[in-house]
Every structure is written in structure tokens, then in C-alpha cells.
């Protein structure tokens, strides 16, 4: 069995490849743990999700528009009523 420079470099390259694979595995585990912890933390704070916020925002816009339309109708009816009473 040869223990020349090529063999040493091959073993070193294999060791580095294995270390890189292990580091990627650790990175994935840390990311998963961090994401789970962050999600639990955000859920405990009762933070509204973007989709829910947008839905309520659209409902508020629609309600405001309906209120404006109803106000205009009331004003028109009051003006008509005032004109009849003169």
C-alpha cells in the first residue's frame, strides 16, 4: 500500500468532503430548530398573518365604500324631504 503524497491528498480531500457534508447537516438542523422556535415565538405573540391582515383590510375598504354610498343616499333623501316640506 502506497502512502505517497497522492494518497495523503486523497484522504485529506475525503476528510474535507465528509466535514462539509456534516456541516451542511448541522446547518439544516440549526435552521429547522430556529424556524420552529421562531414560529412558536411569533404564535405566542398573537401576530396577525399577512393574508388575514389583507382580508380584513379589504373588508374595511368595502365597508367604508358602502358607508360613503349610504351617506350620499341619506343626504339625497334628506334634501328631497326638505324640498317637499317647503
VEXPA-967407 format. One record per residue: chain; residue number from 0; x, z, y of N, C-alpha, C in turn; residue in one letter. Coordinates in steps of 0.05 Angstrom, whole numbers, always signed. Layout:
% residues N
@mol->A	seq->NUM	n.xx->X	n.zz->Z	n.yy->Y	ca.xx->X	ca.zz->Z	ca.yy->Y	c.xx->X	c.zz->Z	c.yy->Y	type->A
...
END
This chain:
% residues 86
@mol->A	seq->0	n.xx->+17	n.zz->+0	n.yy->-23	ca.xx->+0	ca.zz->+0	ca.yy->+0	c.xx->+18	c.zz->+0	c.yy->+25	type->X
@mol->A	seq->1	n.xx->+12	n.zz->-18	n.yy->+43	ca.xx->+28	ca.zz->-21	ca.yy->+67	c.xx->+17	c.zz->-3	c.yy->+89	type->X
@mol->A	seq->2	n.xx->+36	n.zz->+10	n.yy->+102	ca.xx->+28	ca.zz->+27	ca.yy->+125	c.xx->+41	c.zz->+17	c.yy->+151	type->X
@mol->A	seq->3	n.xx->+42	n.zz->-9	n.yy->+152	ca.xx->+54	ca.zz->-22	ca.yy->+175	c.xx->+37	c.zz->-19	c.yy->+200	type->X
@mol->A	seq->4	n.xx->+46	n.zz->-30	n.yy->+222	ca.xx->+32	ca.zz->-28	ca.yy->+248	c.xx->+4	c.zz->-40	c.yy->+247	type->X
@mol->A	seq->5	n.xx->+0	n.zz->-62	n.yy->+232	ca.xx->-27	ca.zz->-74	ca.yy->+230	c.xx->-46	c.zz->-54	c.yy->+216	type->X
@mol->A	seq->6	n.xx->-38	n.zz->-41	n.yy->+196	ca.xx->-55	ca.zz->-22	ca.yy->+181	c.xx->-62	c.zz->+1	c.yy->+200	type->X
@mol->A	seq->7	n.xx->-43	n.zz->+11	n.yy->+215	ca.xx->-48	ca.zz->+33	ca.yy->+234	c.xx->-68	c.zz->+24	c.yy->+255	type->X
@mol->A	seq->8	n.xx->-64	n.zz->+0	n.yy->+266	ca.xx->-82	ca.zz->-10	ca.yy->+286	c.xx->-110	c.zz->-15	c.yy->+275	type->X
@mol->A	seq->9	n.xx->-112	n.zz->-25	n.yy->+250	ca.xx->-138	ca.zz->-28	ca.yy->+238	c.xx->-152	c.zz->-2	c.yy->+234	type->X
@mol->A	seq->10	n.xx->-138	n.zz->+18	n.yy->+226	ca.xx->-150	ca.zz->+45	ca.yy->+222	c.xx->-159	c.zz->+56	c.yy->+249	type->X
@mol->A	seq->11	n.xx->-142	n.zz->+52	n.yy->+270	ca.xx->-149	ca.zz->+62	ca.yy->+296	c.xx->-174	c.zz->+48	c.yy->+307	type->X
@mol->A	seq->12	n.xx->-175	n.zz->+21	n.yy->+303	ca.xx->-198	ca.zz->+6	ca.yy->+312	c.xx->-223	c.zz->+15	c.yy->+297	type->X
@mol->A	seq->13	n.xx->-221	n.zz->+21	n.yy->+271	ca.xx->-244	ca.zz->+30	ca.yy->+256	c.xx->-253	c.zz->+58	c.yy->+267	type->X
@mol->A	seq->14	n.xx->-234	n.zz->+75	n.yy->+272	ca.xx->-240	ca.zz->+101	ca.yy->+283	c.xx->-254	c.zz->+99	c.yy->+310	type->X
@mol->A	seq->15	n.xx->-245	n.zz->+81	n.yy->+327	ca.xx->-257	ca.zz->+78	ca.yy->+354	c.xx->-285	c.zz->+67	c.yy->+351	type->X
@mol->A	seq->16	n.xx->-289	n.zz->+48	n.yy->+332	ca.xx->-316	ca.zz->+37	ca.yy->+327	c.xx->-335	c.zz->+59	c.yy->+318	type->X
@mol->A	seq->17	n.xx->-326	n.zz->+75	n.yy->+299	ca.xx->-342	ca.zz->+97	ca.yy->+289	c.xx->-348	c.zz->+117	c.yy->+312	type->X
@mol->A	seq->18	n.xx->-329	n.zz->+123	n.yy->+328	ca.xx->-333	ca.zz->+141	ca.yy->+351	c.xx->-353	c.zz->+130	c.yy->+370	type->X
@mol->A	seq->19	n.xx->-352	n.zz->+104	n.yy->+376	ca.xx->-371	ca.zz->+91	ca.yy->+394	c.xx->-399	c.zz->+93	c.yy->+382	type->X
@mol->A	seq->20	n.xx->-402	n.zz->+88	n.yy->+356	ca.xx->-428	ca.zz->+90	ca.yy->+344	c.xx->-439	c.zz->+118	c.yy->+345	type->X
@mol->A	seq->21	n.xx->-422	n.zz->+137	n.yy->+341	ca.xx->-431	ca.zz->+165	ca.yy->+342	c.xx->-439	c.zz->+172	c.yy->+371	type->X
@mol->A	seq->22	n.xx->-424	n.zz->+163	n.yy->+390	ca.xx->-430	ca.zz->+168	ca.yy->+418	c.xx->-457	c.zz->+156	c.yy->+426	type->X
@mol->A	seq->23	n.xx->-463	n.zz->+132	n.yy->+416	ca.xx->-489	ca.zz->+119	ca.yy->+421	c.xx->-511	c.zz->+135	c.yy->+408	type->X
@mol->A	seq->24	n.xx->-507	n.zz->+145	n.yy->+384	ca.xx->-527	ca.zz->+162	ca.yy->+371	c.xx->-533	c.zz->+187	c.yy->+387	type->X
@mol->A	seq->25	n.xx->-511	n.zz->+200	n.yy->+397	ca.xx->-515	ca.zz->+224	ca.yy->+413	c.xx->-529	c.zz->+218	c.yy->+439	type->X
@mol->A	seq->26	n.xx->-522	n.zz->+195	n.yy->+451	ca.xx->-535	ca.zz->+187	ca.yy->+476	c.xx->-565	c.zz->+183	c.yy->+471	type->X
@mol->A	seq->27	n.xx->-573	n.zz->+170	n.yy->+449	ca.xx->-601	ca.zz->+166	ca.yy->+443	c.xx->-615	c.zz->+192	c.yy->+439	type->X
@mol->A	seq->28	n.xx->-602	n.zz->+211	n.yy->+426	ca.xx->-615	ca.zz->+237	ca.yy->+421	c.xx->-618	c.zz->+252	c.yy->+448	type->X
@mol->A	seq->29	n.xx->-598	n.zz->+251	n.yy->+465	ca.xx->-600	ca.zz->+264	ca.yy->+491	c.xx->-622	c.zz->+252	c.yy->+508	type->X
@mol->A	seq->30	n.xx->-624	n.zz->+225	n.yy->+508	ca.xx->-645	ca.zz->+212	ca.yy->+523	c.xx->-673	c.zz->+220	c.yy->+513	type->X
@mol->A	seq->31	n.xx->-676	n.zz->+220	n.yy->+487	ca.xx->-701	ca.zz->+228	ca.yy->+475	c.xx->-709	c.zz->+256	c.yy->+482	type->X
@mol->A	seq->32	n.xx->-690	n.zz->+274	n.yy->+480	ca.xx->-695	ca.zz->+302	ca.yy->+487	c.xx->-701	c.zz->+305	c.yy->+517	type->X
@mol->A	seq->33	n.xx->-686	n.zz->+291	n.yy->+533	ca.xx->-691	ca.zz->+293	ca.yy->+562	c.xx->-718	c.zz->+282	c.yy->+569	type->X
@mol->A	seq->34	n.xx->-726	n.zz->+259	n.yy->+558	ca.xx->-752	ca.zz->+247	ca.yy->+564	c.xx->-774	c.zz->+265	c.yy->+555	type->X
@mol->A	seq->35	n.xx->-772	n.zz->+278	n.yy->+532	ca.xx->-792	ca.zz->+296	ca.yy->+522	c.xx->-795	c.zz->+320	c.yy->+540	type->X
@mol->A	seq->36	n.xx->-772	n.zz->+331	n.yy->+548	ca.xx->-772	ca.zz->+354	ca.yy->+566	c.xx->-784	c.zz->+347	c.yy->+593	type->X
@mol->A	seq->37	n.xx->-776	n.zz->+324	n.yy->+604	ca.xx->-787	ca.zz->+315	ca.yy->+630	c.xx->-817	c.zz->+311	c.yy->+629	type->X
@mol->A	seq->38	n.xx->-826	n.zz->+299	n.yy->+607	ca.xx->-855	ca.zz->+294	ca.yy->+604	c.xx->-870	c.zz->+321	c.yy->+602	type->X
@mol->A	seq->39	n.xx->-860	n.zz->+340	n.yy->+587	ca.xx->-873	ca.zz->+366	ca.yy->+586	c.xx->-873	c.zz->+380	c.yy->+613	type->X
@mol->A	seq->40	n.xx->-851	n.zz->+378	n.yy->+627	ca.xx->-850	ca.zz->+390	ca.yy->+654	c.xx->-870	c.zz->+377	c.yy->+673	type->X
@mol->A	seq->41	n.xx->-871	n.zz->+350	n.yy->+673	ca.xx->-890	ca.zz->+337	ca.yy->+691	c.xx->-919	c.zz->+343	c.yy->+683	type->X
@mol->A	seq->42	n.xx->-925	n.zz->+344	n.yy->+657	ca.xx->-952	ca.zz->+351	ca.yy->+649	c.xx->-959	c.zz->+380	c.yy->+657	type->X
@mol->A	seq->43	n.xx->-940	n.zz->+397	n.yy->+657	ca.xx->-946	ca.zz->+425	ca.yy->+665	c.xx->-952	c.zz->+427	c.yy->+695	type->X
@mol->A	seq->44	n.xx->-943	n.zz->+407	n.yy->+711	ca.xx->-947	ca.zz->+408	ca.yy->+740	c.xx->-973	c.zz->+394	c.yy->+748	type->X
@mol->A	seq->45	n.xx->-988	n.zz->+384	n.yy->+729	ca.xx->-1014	ca.zz->+371	ca.yy->+735	c.xx->-1010	c.zz->+348	c.yy->+755	type->X
@mol->A	seq->46	n.xx->-989	n.zz->+332	n.yy->+751	ca.xx->-984	ca.zz->+309	ca.yy->+767	c.xx->-1002	c.zz->+286	c.yy->+758	type->X
@mol->A	seq->47	n.xx->-1014	n.zz->+272	n.yy->+777	ca.xx->-1032	ca.zz->+250	ca.yy->+770	c.xx->-1016	c.zz->+225	c.yy->+763	type->X
@mol->A	seq->48	n.xx->-1025	n.zz->+212	n.yy->+743	ca.xx->-1012	ca.zz->+187	ca.yy->+735	c.xx->-1019	c.zz->+165	c.yy->+755	type->X
@mol->A	seq->49	n.xx->-1002	n.zz->+145	n.yy->+758	ca.xx->-1006	ca.zz->+124	ca.yy->+777	c.xx->-1033	c.zz->+109	c.yy->+772	type->X
@mol->A	seq->50	n.xx->-1039	n.zz->+104	n.yy->+747	ca.xx->-1064	ca.zz->+89	ca.yy->+740	c.xx->-1088	c.zz->+105	c.yy->+750	type->X
@mol->A	seq->51	n.xx->-1088	n.zz->+131	n.yy->+745	ca.xx->-1110	ca.zz->+148	ca.yy->+753	c.xx->-1112	c.zz->+149	c.yy->+784	type->X
@mol->A	seq->52	n.xx->-1090	n.zz->+151	n.yy->+797	ca.xx->-1090	ca.zz->+151	ca.yy->+826	c.xx->-1102	c.zz->+125	c.yy->+837	type->X
@mol->A	seq->53	n.xx->-1093	n.zz->+102	n.yy->+826	ca.xx->-1103	ca.zz->+76	ca.yy->+835	c.xx->-1133	c.zz->+74	c.yy->+831	type->X
@mol->A	seq->54	n.xx->-1143	n.zz->+84	n.yy->+808	ca.xx->-1171	ca.zz->+82	ca.yy->+802	c.xx->-1188	c.zz->+98	c.yy->+822	type->X
@mol->A	seq->55	n.xx->-1179	n.zz->+123	n.yy->+828	ca.xx->-1193	ca.zz->+139	ca.yy->+847	c.xx->-1191	c.zz->+127	c.yy->+875	type->X
@mol->A	seq->56	n.xx->-1168	n.zz->+116	n.yy->+881	ca.xx->-1165	ca.zz->+103	ca.yy->+908	c.xx->-1185	c.zz->+80	c.yy->+911	type->X
@mol->A	seq->57	n.xx->-1188	n.zz->+63	n.yy->+890	ca.xx->-1207	ca.zz->+41	ca.yy->+891	c.xx->-1235	c.zz->+52	c.yy->+894	type->X
@mol->A	seq->58	n.xx->-1242	n.zz->+73	n.yy->+880	ca.xx->-1268	ca.zz->+85	ca.yy->+883	c.xx->-1273	c.zz->+95	c.yy->+912	type->X
@mol->A	seq->59	n.xx->-1253	n.zz->+107	n.yy->+924	ca.xx->-1255	ca.zz->+117	ca.yy->+951	c.xx->-1259	c.zz->+94	c.yy->+971	type->X
@mol->A	seq->60	n.xx->-1244	n.zz->+73	n.yy->+967	ca.xx->-1247	ca.zz->+49	ca.yy->+984	c.xx->-1275	c.zz->+38	c.yy->+982	type->X
@mol->A	seq->61	n.xx->-1285	n.zz->+36	n.yy->+958	ca.xx->-1312	ca.zz->+25	ca.yy->+953	c.xx->-1333	c.zz->+43	c.yy->+966	type->X
@mol->A	seq->62	n.xx->-1330	n.zz->+70	n.yy->+963	ca.xx->-1349	ca.zz->+89	ca.yy->+975	c.xx->-1348	c.zz->+87	c.yy->+1005	type->X
@mol->A	seq->63	n.xx->-1324	n.zz->+85	n.yy->+1017	ca.xx->-1322	ca.zz->+82	ca.yy->+1046	c.xx->-1336	c.zz->+57	c.yy->+1056	type->X
@mol->A	seq->64	n.xx->-1332	n.zz->+35	n.yy->+1042	ca.xx->-1345	ca.zz->+10	ca.yy->+1050	c.xx->-1375	c.zz->+12	c.yy->+1048	type->X
@mol->A	seq->65	n.xx->-1385	n.zz->+25	n.yy->+1026	ca.xx->-1414	ca.zz->+29	ca.yy->+1023	c.xx->-1424	c.zz->+47	c.yy->+1046	type->X
@mol->A	seq->66	n.xx->-1410	n.zz->+68	n.yy->+1053	ca.xx->-1418	ca.zz->+85	ca.yy->+1075	c.xx->-1419	c.zz->+70	c.yy->+1101	type->X
@mol->A	seq->67	n.xx->-1400	n.zz->+53	n.yy->+1106	ca.xx->-1400	ca.zz->+37	ca.yy->+1131	c.xx->-1424	c.zz->+19	c.yy->+1131	type->X
@mol->A	seq->68	n.xx->-1430	n.zz->+6	n.yy->+1108	ca.xx->-1453	ca.zz->-12	ca.yy->+1107	c.xx->-1479	c.zz->+4	c.yy->+1111	type->X
@mol->A	seq->69	n.xx->-1481	n.zz->+27	n.yy->+1099	ca.xx->-1506	ca.zz->+43	ca.yy->+1103	c.xx->-1508	c.zz->+53	c.yy->+1132	type->X
@mol->A	seq->70	n.xx->-1486	n.zz->+61	n.yy->+1144	ca.xx->-1487	ca.zz->+69	ca.yy->+1172	c.xx->-1496	c.zz->+46	c.yy->+1190	type->X
@mol->A	seq->71	n.xx->-1487	n.zz->+22	n.yy->+1185	ca.xx->-1496	ca.zz->-1	ca.yy->+1200	c.xx->-1526	c.zz->-5	c.yy->+1196	type->X
@mol->A	seq->72	n.xx->-1536	n.zz->-3	n.yy->+1172	ca.xx->-1564	ca.zz->-6	ca.yy->+1167	c.xx->-1581	c.zz->+15	c.yy->+1181	type->X
@mol->A	seq->73	n.xx->-1571	n.zz->+40	n.yy->+1180	ca.xx->-1585	ca.zz->+62	ca.yy->+1194	c.xx->-1586	c.zz->+57	c.yy->+1224	type->X
@mol->A	seq->74	n.xx->-1564	n.zz->+49	n.yy->+1235	ca.xx->-1563	ca.zz->+43	ca.yy->+1264	c.xx->-1582	c.zz->+21	c.yy->+1271	type->X
@mol->A	seq->75	n.xx->-1583	n.zz->+0	n.yy->+1254	ca.xx->-1602	ca.zz->-22	ca.yy->+1259	c.xx->-1631	c.zz->-13	c.yy->+1258	type->X
@mol->A	seq->76	n.xx->-1637	n.zz->+3	n.yy->+1238	ca.xx->-1664	ca.zz->+14	ca.yy->+1235	c.xx->-1672	c.zz->+32	c.yy->+1258	type->X
@mol->A	seq->77	n.xx->-1653	n.zz->+49	n.yy->+1266	ca.xx->-1659	ca.zz->+66	ca.yy->+1289	c.xx->-1663	c.zz->+50	c.yy->+1315	type->X
@mol->A	seq->78	n.xx->-1648	n.zz->+29	n.yy->+1318	ca.xx->-1651	ca.zz->+12	ca.yy->+1342	c.xx->-1678	c.zz->-2	c.yy->+1341	type->X
@mol->A	seq->79	n.xx->-1686	n.zz->-11	n.yy->+1317	ca.xx->-1712	ca.zz->-24	ca.yy->+1314	c.xx->-1734	c.zz->-4	c.yy->+1320	type->X
@mol->A	seq->80	n.xx->-1732	n.zz->+20	n.yy->+1309	ca.xx->-1752	ca.zz->+41	ca.yy->+1314	c.xx->-1753	c.zz->+49	c.yy->+1343	type->X
@mol->A	seq->81	n.xx->-1731	n.zz->+50	n.yy->+1356	ca.xx->-1730	ca.zz->+57	ca.yy->+1385	c.xx->-1743	c.zz->+35	c.yy->+1401	type->X
@mol->A	seq->82	n.xx->-1739	n.zz->+10	n.yy->+1393	ca.xx->-1751	ca.zz->-12	ca.yy->+1407	c.xx->-1781	c.zz->-13	c.yy->+1404	type->X
@mol->A	seq->83	n.xx->-1791	n.zz->-5	n.yy->+1380	ca.xx->-1820	ca.zz->-4	ca.yy->+1375	c.xx->-1834	c.zz->+18	c.yy->+1391	type->X
@mol->A	seq->84	n.xx->-1819	n.zz->+40	n.yy->+1394	ca.xx->-1832	ca.zz->+63	ca.yy->+1408	c.xx->-1833	c.zz->+60	c.yy->+1438	type->X
@mol->A	seq->85	n.xx->-1820	n.zz->+41	n.yy->+1449	ca.xx->-1821	ca.zz->+36	ca.yy->+1478	c.xx->-1845	c.zz->+22	c.yy->+1487	type->X
END
